[in-house]
Amino acid sequence: MKHTSPRRTQVERTRVSREKIIQSATEEFSKKGFRSAKLADIAKAADLTEPGLLHHYPSKTHLLMEVLKERDRIDSERTKAVLQKNNNNIFEVGIELVEHNQTTPGIIQLFNLLVAESISPEHPAHEYFKKRYHNGREAWVQIIAQGQQEGSIRADISADVLAALLFAVMDGLQVQWLMEPEKVDMAQIFRVFVNLLKKTEA
């Protein structure tokens, strides 16, 4: 007869508890933003007491950063899978990711609420989002510059400007979609934008 060690059982309980906390925190932050969300409500949704939650995450700031870390982990895995599926066609990758975002309104709302809040330098996620946008633009500048050299992306606008425009369009579409999902098709509009980036024959 196979026995499960007490240590393994405790590790498994800890993993399950943390997963429930992250899920509950994601939902609360999505509804209320970081500042208005209460640890007591997150703990209750995760079937824990507030001290029990603080045993895993010592503050709301720690919990927020863990939520963001988990979102980045999931996004990174999805991006790698989509790149492989589309033979590294970055345009199709962008479109497919936007299509996926349309299936996760809670996560998109969370992202936009936190971005808006974190504009303030005092917000705990300020440096996180500042770095995220900086690194994202830098990565896209390299991809766009390579496409310009290969002749697949228009070269009459600098890679820096096109990368900034890409994020502006993507984030702006998310806000409009959250307001009127029945009228704004993010994937369709983003596909139109991507086509504007492609080099056309003279």
N, C-alpha and C positions, 0 to 999 in steps of 0.2 A: 504494500500500500504506500502510495506516494504522499509525503507530508510536505506542506509548505512551511518554510522557516518563519519564525516570528519577525525576523528582520525584513524578509522579502514582503511579508504581509504589510508591515508598516510603510515600506517604501511605496508599495502600490497604493495604499490609502492616501499617502501624501501626494502622489501624482494625481490621483482622482480629485482630491480636494483642490489642488492648485488649478487644475483644468476647469473645475466648476467656478472657482473664483475669477479666473480670467474671462470666462464666458459671461458671468454676471457683471463684471466690471465693464466689459465691452458694451453690454446692453445699456447699463446705467450711464456711461459716458456718452453713448450715442444719443440717448434721450435728453440728457441734462447738461452735457459738457463736463469738463473736469471740475470747475469751481463749484457747481451746484450739486454734483453727485455726492451722496453721503455714504461713508463706509458702512454705516449701520444697515442701509438698504442693500448694499452689495453683499454684505455678510448674510443677511436674511435670505436673499435670493439664492445664495450658495449653500443654504442649510447649515450655516455656522453662526456662532456668536461673533461680535466684533473683536473681542480678545482672541478668539480662534483664528479669525482672518489675519490679525496683526502678528500672529505667530508665524505665518507664512510670508507676509509682506509688512514690514514695520511701519509703513506710512502710505498715504494715498499717492504720494509722488512715486514711491517705489512701485506701487501697483500700476500706475499710469505707464511708467517706462517699460514694465513687463508686458503690458498690453500692446504697446508700440513695437516692442521687440518681437512678439509673437506674430503680429501682422506682417512685419518685414520678413520673417522666416517663411511664412506661407506664400507671400508675394514672390520671394526669391525662388522658391521651389516651383511655383507655377510658371514664372518667366523662363526658367531653364527648360521646363517641359514643352512650353509653347515654342521656344527657339528651336528645339530639336525637331518638333513636329513640322515646323515651317521652313526647315533648312536654313535657319538663321536669317530669314527674310524679316527685317526689322519692322517694315511697314505692316505686314500681316500680324506680327507679334503685337504691335500697338493696338490694332483693330480688335484682335481677339481678346486682349486684356480689357479693353473698354467694354466689349460685349459681356465679359464675365462680370465686370463691375455693375452692370445693369441688373444682375441677379442678386446683388448683396447691398440693398439700400441702407441697411443698418450700419454696415462698415463704412460706406461712403459718407453717410451723415456724420459718423464719428470722426472721420478724417477731416471733414470740412469744419465741424465745430471746433476741433482742437487746433487746426491751422489758424482759424480766426482768433481764438483765445490766445494762442502762442505768439501773436504779433507783439504783445507786450514783453519786453525783456525780462520782466519778473516772473513770467510763467515758467513752470518747471520744464516744459517741453520746447521752450524757445530755441535753445541751441540745437536740440534734436532736429527740429524742422528746418532751421537755417542750414544745418549741415546736409540734411536730406535733399533740399532743393539745390544746394551748391553741387553736391556730388552727382545728382541726377542730371543737371545741366552739363557738367563736365563730360559725363558718359555719353550723352546725346551729341555733344559737339564733336567728339571723336567719330561717332558713327556717321553723322551727317557729313563731316569733312571727308571721310573715306568715300562715301557715296558721291560726293561732288567730284572727287578725283577720278572715280570710275565712270562718271558721266550719267549716273542714274538719278541724281538729285540736282536741282537747279543751283547754279553757282552765282547767280546775280545778287543773292542775299547772303550775308555772312553766316557761317555755321553757328556763331554765338547768338545771333538774332533769331535764327530758325529754331534753335533749341529752347530759347526763352518763350517764343511763340507757341511751341508745342505744349509746354507746361501751362501756359496761359489758356490755351484752347481747351485742354483736357480738364483743368480745374474749373474753368468757367462753364463748361458743359455740365459738369457734375452739379453745380449749384442750380442751373436752370432745370436740369432733369429732376432734382429733388423737389423743386417747386411745382413743376408741371410734367410729371413722368408720362402722361398720356399724350403730350404734345411734342416732347423733345426726345428724339431717338439719338442717343449719344453715339452709338456705333456708326450709324448711317452718316451723321454729320462729321464725325471724326474721319471717316473714309474720304469724304469730300476734301477735308483739309489735307490729308495725306497726299491725295492726288495733286494738290496745288504745290506740294514740295517736289514732286517728280519733274525731272527735266523733260520738256517737250521738244519734239523735232521742229526745227526752224522751217 
